[in-house]
Amino acid sequence: MTIRLLLADDQALLRATFRLLLDAQPGIEVVGEAATGAEAVTLARELRADVILMDIRMPDMDGIEATRRISGDEALAGVRVLILTTFETDEFVVSALRAGASGFLGKGVNPEELISAVRTVAAGDSLLSPAATTALIGRFLAQPAPARPLVGAPQYARALADLTTREREITVLAGAGLSNQEIADRLTISTATAKTHINRAMMKTGSRDRAQLVVFAYETGLVAPRSGT
């Protein structure tokens, strides 16, 4: 199945570069370009892209607010947002994850990593496995959450109560940055079983994808940030 991709960045040259690279890949089609956050929201509704490559700093409406509106639109439930940022330690990245983004990339990423990231997010996974990313999320999500609740999440108390002991355990491990294979190795189960538990936990917590499950794990205190991160 072809991945329909929307590019959202206020730099025309950067959009053109991404288009040339990604349109040339088998199974990926760039279906549109947006120069502002508001335009990204409009085109997301019109074009029904599978993945939106979203810059954070854009005129008219920033990428965080655009992500929030896209993630909050039930008609766009299948759309995944991949955030681009100049600084990979930018705290705005975590705001974007709270808003419903599936992950983020630095603009200095190499072409192979960008292509892989688009495919990963389109498959419903997230870019939250690296230890540095987990540390970043833990550090900022340890701070008081904004008044606006996590997009798509039911009340935390009910969601936590709905998780089985195993699902809660796996949610903790996912929140700590472990991949399905690492979770399987840790618990002596198959990777398929680990993935099944992850999927059930996402469903029960109202998480759009693994990224939102990680946010849920920190927001609810299931995972505590590491000191000194």
C-alpha positions as a printed NumPy array, in Angstrom:
array([[  0.   ,   0.   ,   0.   ],
       [  1.308,   3.444,  -0.924],
       [  2.001,   5.857,   1.939],
       [  0.379,   9.219,   1.2  ],
       [  2.623,  11.959,   2.588],
       [  1.931,  15.636,   3.269],
       [  4.868,  18.024,   3.754],
       [  4.364,  20.988,   6.123],
       [  7.261,  23.445,   6.34 ],
       [  7.527,  27.173,   5.684],
       [ 10.816,  26.744,   3.786],
       [ 10.034,  26.085,   0.114],
       [ 13.536,  24.793,  -0.616],
       [ 13.329,  22.267,   2.212],
       [  9.912,  21.067,   1.036],
       [ 11.264,  20.653,  -2.487],
       [ 14.224,  18.67 ,  -1.197],
       [ 11.994,  16.372,   0.829],
       [  9.654,  15.915,  -2.125],
       [ 12.47 ,  14.911,  -4.464],
       [ 13.816,  12.422,  -1.937],
       [ 10.585,  10.875,  -0.722],
       [  8.628,  10.829,  -3.98 ],
       [ 11.439,   8.735,  -5.455],
       [ 10.952,   5.991,  -2.87 ],
       [  8.813,   2.951,  -3.702],
       [  5.555,   2.953,  -1.789],
       [  5.699,   6.664,  -0.844],
       [  3.809,   9.448,  -2.624],
       [  3.957,  13.133,  -1.658],
       [  0.366,  14.288,  -2.131],
       [  0.694,  17.909,  -1.023],
       [  2.715,  20.709,   0.55 ],
       [  1.745,  23.236,   3.227],
       [  3.657,  26.403,   4.141],
       [  1.738,  27.144,   7.35 ],
       [  0.138,  25.182,  10.167],
       [ -3.347,  26.305,   9.153],
       [ -2.723,  25.129,   5.606],
       [ -1.492,  21.782,   6.959],
       [ -4.769,  21.295,   8.85 ],
       [ -6.817,  22.182,   5.775],
       [ -4.84 ,  19.893,   3.464],
       [ -4.917,  17.064,   6.011],
       [ -8.701,  17.131,   5.777],
       [ -8.763,  17.486,   1.988],
       [ -6.03 ,  15.043,   0.974],
       [ -6.35 ,  12.36 ,   3.686],
       [ -2.61 ,  11.798,   3.885],
       [ -1.345,   8.881,   5.952],
       [  1.638,  10.783,   7.372],
       [  2.306,  14.505,   7.794],
       [  5.919,  15.649,   8.04 ],
       [  5.358,  18.704,  10.251],
       [  7.716,  21.561,  11.073],
       [  7.237,  23.159,  14.507],
       [  7.907,  26.811,  13.785],
       [  5.655,  28.054,  11.001],
       [  3.72 ,  31.295,  10.439],
       [ -0.03 ,  31.66 ,  10.925],
       [ -0.268,  28.535,  13.129],
       [  2.653,  26.567,  14.539],
       [  3.118,  22.847,  14.061],
       [  2.093,  22.016,  17.62 ],
       [ -1.326,  23.634,  17.308],
       [ -1.748,  22.105,  13.847],
       [ -0.9  ,  18.688,  15.281],
       [ -3.398,  19.192,  18.103],
       [ -6.177,  20.035,  15.675],
       [ -5.391,  17.132,  13.377],
       [ -5.128,  14.632,  16.24 ],
       [ -8.339,  15.939,  17.767],
       [-10.332,  15.476,  14.564],
       [-12.085,  12.1  ,  14.639],
       [-12.277,  12.128,  10.837],
       [ -8.454,  12.132,  10.764],
       [ -7.953,   9.332,  13.27 ],
       [ -5.67 ,   7.413,  10.914],
       [ -3.344,  10.337,  10.188],
       [  0.109,  10.231,  11.813],
       [  2.186,  13.355,  12.442],
       [  5.973,  13.21 ,  12.359],
       [  7.502,  16.368,  13.809],
       [ 10.617,  18.005,  12.363],
       [ 12.719,  20.216,  14.62 ],
       [ 15.996,  22.086,  14.335],
       [ 16.966,  21.141,  17.882],
       [ 16.292,  17.577,  18.958],
       [ 16.281,  18.61 ,  22.637],
       [ 13.71 ,  21.338,  22.06 ],
       [ 10.988,  21.165,  24.719],
       [  8.434,  22.021,  22.033],
       [  8.896,  18.434,  20.847],
       [  7.271,  17.144,  24.022],
       [  4.419,  19.621,  23.635],
       [  3.935,  18.146,  20.171],
       [  3.841,  14.617,  21.581],
       [  1.244,  15.733,  24.092],
       [ -0.679,  17.208,  21.178],
       [ -0.75 ,  13.815,  19.456],
       [  2.408,  13.555,  17.358],
       [  3.822,  10.085,  16.713],
       [  7.448,  11.092,  17.046],
       [ 10.049,  13.57 ,  15.939],
       [ 13.201,  13.981,  13.886],
       [ 15.969,  16.555,  13.822],
       [ 16.36 ,  18.426,  10.545],
       [ 19.913,  17.134,  10.342],
       [ 18.663,  13.575,   9.877],
       [ 20.207,  11.614,   7.007],
       [ 18.028,  10.549,   4.04 ],
       [ 17.898,   6.874,   5.033],
       [ 16.686,   7.742,   8.531],
       [ 14.014,  10.076,   7.177],
       [ 12.675,   7.44 ,   4.786],
       [ 12.697,   4.828,   7.549],
       [ 10.937,   7.232,   9.92 ],
       [  8.099,   7.855,   7.468],
       [  7.586,   4.113,   7.001],
       [  7.781,   3.482,  10.75 ],
       [  5.17 ,   6.087,  11.64 ],
       [  2.9  ,   4.998,   8.775],
       [  2.959,   1.471,  10.196],
       [  1.6  ,   2.774,  13.498],
       [  4.876,   2.64 ,  15.398],
       [  6.741,   5.598,  16.867],
       [ 10.222,   7.026,  17.07 ],
       [ 10.602,   6.803,  20.824],
       [ 12.965,   3.88 ,  21.296],
       [ 16.37 ,   5.653,  21.521],
       [ 17.534,   6.282,  25.061],
       [ 18.097,   9.975,  24.388],
       [ 14.503,  10.42 ,  23.3  ],
       [ 13.176,   8.58 ,  26.329],
       [ 15.29 ,  10.769,  28.604],
       [ 13.951,  13.888,  26.881],
       [ 10.358,  12.807,  27.29 ],
       [ 10.885,  11.853,  30.906],
       [ 12.511,  15.156,  31.758],
       [  9.799,  17.362,  30.3  ],
       [  6.759,  15.236,  31.065],
       [  7.856,  15.214,  34.703],
       [  6.868,  18.867,  34.766],
       [  3.214,  19.786,  35.395],
       [  1.053,  18.888,  32.431],
       [ -0.891,  21.639,  30.666],
       [ -4.574,  22.05 ,  31.425],
       [ -5.451,  20.457,  28.098],
       [ -5.596,  16.648,  28.529],
       [ -3.736,  14.159,  26.377],
       [ -5.475,  13.946,  23.013],
       [ -7.824,  10.983,  22.751],
       [ -7.189,   9.669,  26.262],
       [-10.031,   8.642,  28.58 ],
       [ -9.836,   9.545,  32.257],
       [ -6.546,   8.256,  33.62 ],
       [ -8.018,   6.454,  36.611],
       [-10.347,   4.375,  34.453],
       [ -7.649,   3.67 ,  31.897],
       [ -5.226,   2.469,  34.569],
       [ -7.897,   0.283,  36.127],
       [ -8.652,  -1.303,  32.756],
       [ -5.049,  -2.429,  32.234],
       [ -4.208,  -5.976,  33.253],
       [ -1.114,  -6.576,  35.362],
       [  0.809,  -7.703,  32.277],
       [ -0.387,  -4.753,  30.173],
       [  0.645,  -2.349,  32.914],
       [  4.046,  -4.033,  33.132],
       [  4.549,  -3.772,  29.383],
       [  3.391,  -0.152,  29.364],
       [  6.09 ,   0.608,  31.918],
       [  8.726,  -1.081,  29.762],
       [  7.536,   0.748,  26.636],
       [  7.676,   3.996,  28.576],
       [ 11.258,   3.203,  29.549],
       [ 12.13 ,   3.089,  25.834],
       [ 12.293,  -0.669,  25.247],
       [ 11.415,  -2.042,  21.824],
       [  9.045,  -4.99 ,  21.361],
       [ 12.036,  -7.324,  21.018],
       [ 13.621,  -5.975,  24.2  ],
       [ 10.317,  -6.307,  26.065],
       [  9.958,  -9.874,  24.814],
       [ 13.491, -10.717,  25.954],
       [ 12.934,  -9.119,  29.352],
       [  9.673, -10.993,  30.   ],
       [ 10.6  , -14.217,  28.174],
       [  7.685, -13.972,  25.752],
       [  7.499, -13.784,  21.958],
       [  7.709, -10.468,  20.148],
       [  4.231, -11.141,  18.74 ],
       [  2.857, -11.5  ,  22.275],
       [  4.623,  -8.305,  23.349],
       [  3.121,  -6.452,  20.389],
       [ -0.338,  -7.807,  21.197],
       [ -0.094,  -6.52 ,  24.774],
       [  1.154,  -3.141,  23.523],
       [ -1.785,  -2.88 ,  21.125],
       [ -4.277,  -3.754,  23.853],
       [ -2.726,  -1.21 ,  26.205],
       [ -2.959,   1.46 ,  23.506],
       [ -6.604,   0.646,  22.917],
       [ -7.477,   0.78 ,  26.629],
       [ -5.622,   4.041,  27.235],
       [ -6.951,   5.739,  24.133],
       [ -3.425,   6.091,  22.74 ],
       [ -3.252,   6.676,  18.988],
       [  0.095,   4.918,  18.795],
       [  3.119,   3.896,  20.829],
       [  4.256,   7.501,  21.236],
       [  1.046,   8.376,  23.043],
       [  1.361,   5.265,  25.205],
       [  4.787,   6.484,  26.322],
       [  3.311,   9.888,  27.132],
       [  0.536,   8.138,  29.092],
       [  3.104,   6.145,  31.067],
       [  4.862,   9.321,  32.202],
       [  1.741,  11.422,  32.714],
       [  0.228,   8.819,  35.034],
       [  3.435,   8.169,  36.971],
       [  3.803,   4.573,  35.784],
       [  7.274,   5.582,  34.657],
       [  9.323,   8.073,  36.641],
       [ 11.905,  10.283,  34.924],
       [ 15.5  ,   9.387,  35.559],
       [ 17.34 ,  11.817,  37.766],
       [ 19.96 ,  13.892,  36.043],
       [ 18.393,  13.574,  32.56 ]])
